[in-house]
Structures are given as C-alpha cells and as structure tokens.
Amino acid sequence: MPNTYPPLDPQAATPIYRQLYLRFRDAISAGRLQPGERLPSVRALAAELNLARGTVEAAYQMLGGEGYVQARGPAGTVVAPLLSTTPVAVGVQRLERPPTAPGPSTLVPMPLQIGLPALDAFPRKLWTRLVGRALRQGGLDGLVYPDPQGHLALRKALAIYLGVSRGISCTAEQIFICAGYRACLDLICRSLLHDGDRCWFEDPGYFQARRFLEQARTQLVPVPVDGDGLDVEAGMALAPDARFALVTPHHQSPLGATLSLPRRQRLLEWASSQGSWVIEDDYDSEYRYRGRPVPALKSLDTQGRVLYCATFSKVLAPGLRLAYLVVPQAQVARFATVVGDMQNHCPHLLQATVSAFIEEGHFARHLRKMRGLYADRRRYLVDALQAELGEHLQLDNKAAGMHLVAHLSGGGDDCTIARRARDLGLAIEPLSGWYRGPGQRHALLLGFTNVASREQAVALARQLRLAMDL
C-alpha cells in the first residue's frame, strides 16, 4: 500500500478490515488504482501491515462483493477491468451491471453465502487418497489430448447414477462433461441457438444464467413463478414461439417451488409441438429433507426436447469446475461436432477422481451424510432467526435446497439490508436483484450450509438484526 494513505487506527470505532476496504475503495474511485491493476496478495499485505490474513481477506471480500475488484486465482486480485477510468465520487455505481444484481464472491466464503456446500465437511483425506491413486495408475490417456466429450469412465458412472437417482434413461454417449454450468449453457447455445432466439426465463431466476444468455444475444422473456413453479400458460401467452425455456423444476432458483406435474406435462407438450428446447437446470436436487426427491423433468421426456444440466459444485466443491449435460440421442452428433471445436476441457485427473468417487460408493455415502448435516444446519438457522427476528421475517417452509428465503414482514428494502449486512461481514443476497421484469418482491436469501453450530446461528441472527436496524 502506498505510504500516502492514512495509517490504520486500531482504536477507531471502524473495524480494521473496513478501514482497509475504504482505503482501496477510495483509491479506485479516485483513479489512483486503475482497472486491471493488480493488488498486493493477501499474505504480502498482511505481513506489510502486520495484520491477520483474515482481516485482509475480509476487506478484499467486501471489495469483490461490490464489484471493485476481481479474483483471478493464481494471477492474484485485480481492479475490475470494467470500471470507468474517469474518477467519480465514491459510492457511485460504475459497473456495467444493475446496482441490485448480486455480486460474485472472491477470496473466502462469508457467512450465510448461498450456493456453497459445507466446505468443512468435504472428504479431504479420502479425496487426497483417490487423487494420488489416479496419478499413480494414470497412463498415457492422462497425458494426451483429452476426449472433448469427457472422460468415458465418468460418463458411464454418471449414466448409472442418473438412472437410479433421477429416473433418467441415458447412455454415456449422451453425456458431455463441461467446465461448469455456464460451459453447459455455452455448448447448448453454440449447438442450437440462433441470434435473436427467444427464451423463457423464470422471473425471478438465476442471475448468472440470465447474464450469460443475454450475452449470447437471446431475447429473454421473463415468465412469472408461483407456488407451482414456472407459469407455463403465462409463457405461452407471452412468447408461444420461443425456441428455449430455461427452468429449475425440482427446486426453483431462488424461491424453492417444485414444478407441478401438470405444468411439467404442459411444458413438454409445448416444447414438442413448437419444436422448442427445455433446458433443465437440476442444480441441487440431491437435497430434500422431507419426502422423496421428485424425478427429473428429463425422466418424462419422450420426444427428446429436454437438455439436462447438473453440476458437482453443490455436491462436492465449486473449485472442481465440473458439470455435465445430457442431450437427446438425436442431437449427440451435433453436440459432439461443436464440443470438439471448443476449449471446454476439464482436467483428466479430476474427472478420473470423481469417477472413482462415484463407482466405489463414496458419492452415495457423501450425499447421505450431507443431507443429514444440512437438515441440522437448516434447523439451527431457522430456530435462531425465529427466536431473534420472528416478528420481522417470514421464512419459507420448503425443506429442500441449500438456502432459506426470508420475506420481510414489515416491508423494507432488501438491497439496503443486504448492503448493511455485507458491511458486517454477512453475504446476504436481496431477492429483488433476481427479478428482470415487474412485480419484484423484497426478501433475503440466506445460505445455511456453512452454519456449523447453534451458537454460530444465534450470533449470525444477531448480526442480521443489526443490519436490519432493529
């Protein structure tokens, strides 16, 4: 850090991590730090300022959450390239995204962050052993150019798993391994999309998918969601000739509704009659805490209109960057041609490790363990919120998924609360930022998977109370 900055004051009312955050924010806003310029590493800055690494990480987390910086893995953390180069007053939004859109996480996860599995419960010792064995046993197949469709052993293991757990009848030939969910969407768009095609999109819906499809030059048609999931009749009234519909039928993202059977059937009838495609994002179907999981929409697809996407980010770890796409048999050749021209390869070592993890039964045991763990952690947070904020928040009662939806009983601006919460170190997201059309509702999205104890849940609920200014 340049020595022109005022010294950090440990006696000040403002926490050290926030003082550090303000230093960087002011430097970026004033143009002293330029877009693309690299920031000091967490370790180096902590040593230079004689701070704990966690303090520096918290400051960087806040900067990333507000869009001032981006983490680039081994390349370090840089000032966001899309920021304006013209100095502006601090607090003015300069990013090329809506002010209410949820920001990405950066270096370390923050409490209540949604979409993250329980990182403390990842089977590290077993994983390390399987990785080592895969390295020792790996032959030339791990050194040559990989199969662009993905490691065959993993695709075979997934075909068996999907048949048993999701009711999907498919072969390894129909499965494509991709470097994350957005890579699945990229493969779909390159294979089937034409510029200007219209696409039904759940409103509210997953903001990362929305951004990608907008960049792919689709015309998104926001379709409302209710207690039975996507309103198919509304979609048909708004855009009967749409070429795509992107849905999260098992656990609607973010509201949590399950697409009812009549609507599933109607959606498939529409797709078949129009020659349209349904993209099924089955992002967290493994986590249902009451009753049996609902079969995948793909399991009802007799006409070959559903493209099924799933990922290992929620069930293992997002850092693996492994997802998979199941395409109808009639489309395999087209997708195989396109994927061969893409740089969509996933490391052979990780694919071989996941394959062994599934084949040897570790995956099934891991999921059983996580379902029990998440049920407990969900209960910890629900109990704490009801005790601390019961009259101010109305919690959803859907015992599934990896996050809670907390509606604001007395009204209020969820974006303002989320910003205050982030200042207190909580990664809460505002529901209103997930809407694209009118009719926004204000609520808070709270991840519970990394709430490790009742005591932690109580402490987090009290911090949230401060953010709500109660």
Steps between C-alpha positions, in 0.01 A plus 500: 500500500635848418617691807277795407201325656403591856618243756265231623362584842432195721329730757246636251135396508531383138640143486846457348371292208256777408769767528708295257201456270442877501865562409474289189152622408608863519816430298300324228230767493759778476682326216821434697444129438415435136275228350698178462770608747607222734451534876749360753446138595317433826813349654728784392266777611431333834875475564564860390229645724548248784140380474335162515438350155129471582482879544643560153282228350187662648593835343562338161172310535309825543676657201416199288142489618449860389672439168815707555740207459509154346686191620691315229634201687878465474511827304393685813236766560460792259292813475187412298581560131148631424526792738503847350844661476351840584516581874154536650358561842521207735179301516396560138437172320737462204471137408325381189238309695183595688566645848278236660661203326673266744877528487738205476690369799877527492772368725322338794136410562304727730236386750155432351636496143265302277598231251799364692515146639627439852870553442590363843333169412685438173661150521856628468689191612301267275524744212877531538535123499290463186691778324831334588383164374375653176843658452684175565274295275468757226638396164537677171129581494567762765781661302360522148232743381182413691174379352308827448180326608653403834664203672311187392513334843340806659230517236418132554484551877270800456269309267448237771462761774241701304299191422478404867473840670323720245306252287687605184562228243811597305829362374853627552491615137231756588702657784740791453735605782536878516708749698210629711133578446562800277715279277194273463296801391776603262499157336121512465506848349776415253316185394138615478468875543445758227549872562179654627335176609250555779539317828260464791681585820365458852432831671659508752775278366868419535683823417818334366304305240308815410821693441646225285194469281483876456862500389415218259250739335184317594179692554406410856130484579443528878232248599351527851542231763246401765455219750488242221813625326523655154161623373498314168173656382645845560806405298281384212308827509818709508706312241337189354773473235797512739780265401617428856370485855748491789349354816602377844212254550612310810574799724434828324793738527464699721144461636511122551171393339477160330355502148169316527433191289225665290737785416780258420274321258378825348856628460605183319190514277583858406863416423401203285234688305725802439824310440646697790756400763473484878822552696462328838736637764498231770737688726423363850253215462702282739389709798145435612445457873142373502358239267663353191671700225277586205615332175670721247296667227729317256358170626163594344650607168389253232548733202863600557441867581674533842866590547595400855774693690649420840821581682734374770532851645221448753565136589882506519676834446468788252876510453485172303328683211322181393148491359324276253238525228269222377372553146236307304639212295407672174720799588815313608679534165432876478622564855806278449601703196462830686676390818799389296553862394468643852758546773269335751732233636505401866818359659522125446626447856191658656266309272672170581483578873128582490441186297661285770315696769169402340586143396627399844188623681659800669271744321179336624634491856613862476155612386330314786736665746445846353121467501508431873753776564307759300172410667666575837661823380178618341324442833772691689449808283120479488480472881740790552322727251159424646624570853683822410295635207178301497273805481704659220572207269271240346705192411410260222398151608651308209731241655731471201796666337790690654353838594205664672274771364416748776219738404490839672182506706494874554619600156838656443765511232684169472788662307565747781495224759733285288750787468496559875540129561800484267660784696460277806659206319183311397453388139123547478343549158186702425224312321400808303830482308394167348201653320513629145139602445247690716345369820817478705474370854738589781653215698839377620676189369697331779731202456505257790744231384801647680320585826685246712328535840203642687727756662623623162143520373398716798797732445416536131135573576607780735728647232212491256286683753760777503494512119122537512546794740268351760 
